[in-house]
Structure formats: C-alpha cells, structure tokens
Amino acid sequence: MCTCIFAYQMKDPNLRNENWERFLPKFEKKTLSKRKQPFKKTEKKPYTPFPPPMPESKIDKELASGEFFLKDNEKKFRKHQERREHQVRLNSRFEI
C-alpha cells in the first residue's frame, strides 16, 4: 500500500519534496514490563552434602530410658501413673 503511494509521489514533481511520514505506519513503542517478582522471596538454604540425622526410634528411646527392659505389667503401671499425674495437674489448673 505504502509503496504505491511513494511511487505516485515520486512521479509528481510537486509532491516529491513533501514529507512522506504521514503515509508511514505509526507504531507505538511498547515498554515491556519486567517479570513480576514474587511477594515472598524464599532464600535457598545452603547446600549440605550430608542428610540430617535420623530421628530416634521408639525402641532407641526406650533403651535410653531403661523402659525396654521392664516387664509388661510394670510398663502398664507406669503408663497408668503418668496419666493420673497428668489428670491431677489439669484438674488443679482449672480449680479456683
């Protein structure tokens, strides 16, 4: 389209010296926005080649406290005592 107009203007001596920019397409410059940054930036933890230590198993905890070697009825009695103490503590908190 524009090339036809230019060719026509070049033929005519009166239009040869005129400004041709009015025939050129006008493109608006687009300002490309930056990539959206996240609100919460998480910092990477430093790399450690060794995995975290394994948590102690139930049996390991019992061995450390000595409960592993108790008999079944002694374990039940101890557990029962701990529950009663806990209930007494809770009741004393709520009593005025």
Buried (B, 14 or more C-beta within 10 A) or exposed (E): EEEEBBEEBEEEEEEEEEEEEEBEEEEEEEEEEEEEEEEEEEEEEEEEEEEEEEEEEEEEEBEEEEBEEBEEEEEEEEEEEEEEEEEEEEEEEEEE
